[in-house]
Amino acid sequence: MRKRDKRGIYAWALYDWANSAFATAVMAGFFPVFFRQYWSSAADVTVATFRLGLANTLASLVIALSAPLLGAVSDIHRKKKAFLAAFALLGITATGGLFFVPEGRYLAAMSLYVAATLGFMGGNVFYDSLLLDVAPVGALDRVSALGYALGYIGGGILFAGCVCMALSPETFGFATRASATRAAFMAVAAWWGLFSIPLFACVRPAPGRVKGITGNSIQKWGRSLLETLGIMTRDRNVVLFLLGYWLYIDGVGTVIRMAVDYGMAIGLKPRNLILALLVTQFVGFPATLVFGRIGERWGPKRGILLGLAGYLAIVAGSLIITRGRDFMMLAVAVGLVQGGVQSLSRSLFARLVPRGREATFFGVYNMLGRFAAVLGPVLMGATAFLTKAPRLGILSVGVLFLGGACFLSLVREKT
């Protein structure tokens, strides 16, 4: 592979290093804890869980409804990097804005969190579609895994620094743990912005656009979207994959977003939960690279099915955890399979995408992921709220993993 190609690959993968700080330190780590203890401290524990699930659902719903059309616009005008930049800027600005939200203002915190999540998820539509511009077909599994692996280690490094600030605020010049945690949101914004620069400087999307689409801009966008949807629905492999993905990625997203809140709801200490997330990050780095090799040798479908089997075991184990040590063991297990399932899903789907329609295809791909995430967090939170038993919410997740595996098993891989 030429040096220029390698430079583009590493620049692309480094964006995962950049924005995974938000996924790890904000979505999975500090926001659920800080939202409950600082911005929504006056509310009952089940109300706080419901509010958190509602914020996640709202952001997911907006992206789910808009991602395919955004992808069609991007494919028509070949503006993947421009759209990625706009969403990244939204996410970075809103994340930094959380620093300024005072105690008890849960509506302001929820609003900025929704905006930041929109920036994170919306940008990923165009980031994922750029995989086909930087990686040859034979290296899709390895390059996709490299992105997720760098995301684990990059997000983990920043998260570790933020955890140190929160656990020992005086050492870093903060008066309270709350002020140190607020500063962590600003640190995430700076990290995300800084390490996004290589992608915009080095990645060059392939030229060309969707052909045969005439009319004004709105007509072009609509026709391009309808044509792409028609192509997708006529392809049995695409339909089966997306049905399976829609189900199992719901479970993956629910585990990512609600794990800390679930642990707090059943009485585990916040410190143990945050440390468990750190373990997940650093275990995930080598494990994801291994899954990339599994995808190359035995195919991405088999690698995903292996990861889903691991998730079913994790769901079963989560029903009986009572101590921080138990949660830590589950965190290791999640780290072993999470990145593999995500990265191989991206590379398997990339094999099914026709050239010129990458962003629209990945818009639908991300739409289904977001529609799934609409169900998962709210289902888990609502079940906990209605039954007053947080453990019951996790039962629904196992069904999603199992159903997704059944559809995925019917997909025929393309080499």
N, C-alpha and C positions, 0 to 999 in steps of 0.2 A: 504494500500500500504506500502511495506517495506521501511525502512529508506534508504537502498541502492538505491532503485528505485527512491525515491524522490530526493536523491542527484543527480542522473543522470539527472532527469527531470530539476531540477533547473540549473544544470551546462549547459545543452543543451540550455535552454531558455536564459541564460545569454549571449550567443553569439549574440542573437538578441540585447540585451542591448549594446554589444560591437560594432557591425558593423552598427547599426542604426545611430550611430553618423555620419558616412559617408553619409548615405542617407539623413539625416536631415540637418546637418551643411554644408555639401559640395554640394551634388547634388541639394537639394531643396533650400538651404539657401545662403551661401556665394559665391559659385562659379558662379552662374548666374549673381549676382550683381557685384562681383569683376572682372569677365571676361569682362563685358561690360564697367566698369568704369576705369579699370587699365590695363588689358592685351589687350583689344581691343577698347581702348578709342578713337582712331583715326578714327574708322570706323563708318559708318552710323548705326542707331539703328536697321534697318532691316537686315543689313549685319551681325551685331553681333548676332542677333537672329538666322540667318541662320547658322552661324558658330557653335553656341551652339547646335542647333538641329543636325548638321552634326556630331559633336563629340559624342553625345548620340547615334546616329544611328550606327556609326562605331563600337562602343563597343558592342552594342546590336547584330549587325550582326555577329561579330566574335563568341560571345558566342552561338548565335542561331545555327550556323553551326557546332560547336564543342561539345556542351553539350551532345547530345545523345551518341556520341562515347566515350566521357569521362566517362559517366555513365556506359556504357558497360564494359569498362576497369576496372572501380571500382568494378562492380559486379563480374567480373571474379576473380579478385585478392583480393577482400574484403579490399580495401584501401580507404574507404570513408574519414577517418580522415587525411590520408596522402595528398590526393588531396585537402581537405579543407584547410589544413595547407599551402600548396603551393600557393593557390589562395589568402588566407588571407595575406600571406607575400608579395605577389605582390601588393595587394591593400594598405597595410600599408606603404610600401616603397614609392610607387608612390604618395600617399597622402602627406606624409612628404616632398617629393621632391618639391611640389608646393610652399613651403616656400622659396625656393631658386630662383624661376623664377622672373627675373626683369620686370619692367614695359614695356609694349609694345610688349613683346614676346608672342604673342598669339598662335603661332604654338607650342612652348615648353609647354605652359599651356594646350593646347588642347591634346598634346601627353601624358602628365602625367595624365591628367584627364581621357583619354581613358583607360590607363593602370590601374588606380585605380578603374575605373568602371568595368573593366574586372575582377579584383580581387574580387570586391564586388559581382558581379552577378555570376561569376563562382563558388565562394565558396558556394553560396546559393543552387546550385544544390545538393551538398553533405550534406550541413546542413539540407535542407528540407528532404532528404531521411533518415537522422538519426532519424527523428520523430518516425518512426516505430520501431526503436531499443530502444527507451526510454519510449514510452507510450503504455499502453494496449489499445486495440481497443475501449473500452468503454469510454476512457478518451481522445481520439484524439482531439475532438473539444476544450476541456478545456485546454489541454497542448499546442496545436497550438496557441490558443488565449493568453495563458500566455507568449509565446515567443514574439508575436507581442506587447502585452501590455508592457512588460519590455523594448522592443525596443523603444516604445514611450516615456516612462518615462526616460530611460537612455539617449537616444538621445536628449531628451528635456532638461535634466539637463546640459549636456555638451554644447548644443546649447545656452542655457541661459547664461552660463558663457562666451562663446565666444561673444555673443551679447553685454554683459556688457563691455568686452574688447574693442570691436569695437566702442561702443557709448561713452566710456570714457577712451580713451587710456592712458591719463596721469596718471590716478589712478593706472594703472597696470604697469607703468614704460615704456610705449611706446611713442615714439616721435610723431608718426602720426597714423591716423586711418588705413592707408594702412599697416603699420608694424604690428599693432595689428591683422588685418585680416589675414595677412600672418602667424602669429604665431598660429592663430586658426587652420590652416591646420595641423601644427605640433602637436597641442593638440589632434586633431581627431586621428591622427596616433598612438599616445601614448595610448589613451583611447581604441582604437580598439585592439591593441596588448595586453594590460594588462588584459582586461576582456575576452579575448579569452582563457586564460590559463585554467580556470576551465573545459571547454569542453574537452580539450585535456588530462586533468588529470583524469577526472571522468567518461566520457562517454565510454562505452564498446559496440561497435557494435556487433550484434548477429553473431555467427559463421555460416559457411556454404557459399556456392557459387553456381553459376549457374551450373547445372549438364548436362552431355551429350554433352559438347562442347569439341572437340578434334582438334588437329593440332597445328601449331606454334602460337606465340602470336598474330600476325596480323590476322591470320585466325580465331582464337578464338574470338577476339574482333568483327570482322565483322560478324561472325555467330551469336554471342550472340545478337548483335544489330538487325540483320535481324529477328531472332527468336522473340525478344521482340516486334519489330514493327508489326510482324505478329499477335502476341497475342493481341496487342492493337487494330489493325484494325478489328479484328473479334469480338471485344467486343463493342456492340452497345452503352452501357452506357459510356464507355471510349471515344468513338468517339464523341458522343453528348456533353459530358462535355468539351472535349478539344476544340471543335469548339466554344462553348459558351465562354469558358475561354479566348481563343485567341482574341475574339472580346472585351469582357468587360474589360479585364486586360489592353488592349491598352489604353482605356479611363482612367483607374486608373493611369497607368504609365505616361500618358501625363499630367494629373493634377499634379502629384507629381513633375515632372521634369520641367515643363514649367510654373507653376503658378506664380512664382516670376517674370520671364521674361515677362509674359503676363501683369502682373500688372504694371511693369515699362513702357512697351510699350504704355499703355493707360494713362500714366501720373501720376501714384500713387507714393508716396514717398517711397524710399527704407526702411526707418525706420518703416513705417507702415506695409510694406510687411513682414519684418523680425519678427516683433512682432506678426503678424497674424500666421506665421508658428509656433511660440512658443505656441500660443493658441491651434493650431491643435494638437501639441504633448501632451499637458497636458489634453485636452479633450479626446484624443484618448486612453489614458491609461485605465480609467474606462469603456469607451464605448466598447473597444475591449473585456474586461473581460465579460461584459454583453452579447455581441454577442456569446462568448463561451458558456454561459449558454443557450442562445436561441438555439444554435446548438444542445446541449444535450437534450433539452426538445422538440423542434419542428422539429429538423433536420437541418443540415447545408444548404440544398438547399433553404429552406424557409428564412433562415437568410441572405443568399447571395442575393436573390431576393429583400428582404427588403432593403438591402444596395444599390442595383442598382436603386431602385426607388428613394432613396435619392440622388444618383448621378445625375439622370435626372433633379431633381429639382435644384440641384446646377448649372448644365450647363445652365438651363434657367435663373437662377438668375445672372450668370456671364455676360450675355449679356447687362445688364442694370446698372452694378455698375459704379459709378462715384467718390466715396469718399473712403477714408481709412476705414471708419466705415462700409461701405457695404462689403468691402473685408474681414473685420474682422468677420462679420456675416457668410460669406461663409466659412471662415476658421473653424469656430465652426462646421458648418454643415459637412464639410469634415472630421473633427476629429471624428464625431459621427459615420461615416459609413466606413471610409477607412480601418481601422484595421480589422473590422468585415468581410468585403468582402475578404480581403487577407487571414486572418487566417482560415476562414471557407472553402475557396477554397482549401487550403492546406490539411485540415483534410478530406474534402469530397473526394478529389482525393486519399488520402492515403488509404481510404477504398477500392479503386478499384485496388490497386497494389498487385500483387502476390509476395510472399516471395522469396527472392533471386534476384529479379530484381528491387529493390527499386531505385537505383541510375539511371538506364537506364530510368525507367518510369519518374522519376523526372527530368532527363535530357531532355526528350521530353516536359514535363510540362514547364520547364524553357525555352526551345527553343521556344515554341509558345508564351510565354510571351515576349521573346526578339524579335521575328519576329514582334509581334504586336507593340512593342516599336520602331521598325524600321520605321513603318508607322506614328505613332502618332506625335512625335515631328517634323519630317520633314514636314508632312502635315500641321501642325499648323504653323510652321515657314515659309514654302513656300507660304502658303495662305496669310500670313501677308506681306511677301515680294512682292508678285505679285500684291496684291490689295491695298497695303498701308493702310490696315484696319485690325489691329490686332484682333478686336472683331470677325471677320468672321471666323477665324481659329477655334474657340471654338465650332462652330456649328457641325463640323464633329464628335466631341467626343460623343455627345448625340446619334447619330446613332449607334455607337459602343456599348454603354450601352444597347440600346434597342434590337439590334440583339443578343447580348450575352444572355440577359434574355430569349429570345425566345428559343434558343437552350437548355439552362439550364433547362427550365421548363419541357423538355421531358426526362430528366435523372431520372432513378429510383434509389433511394438511397439504399445503402447496410448498414445494421446495424452490 
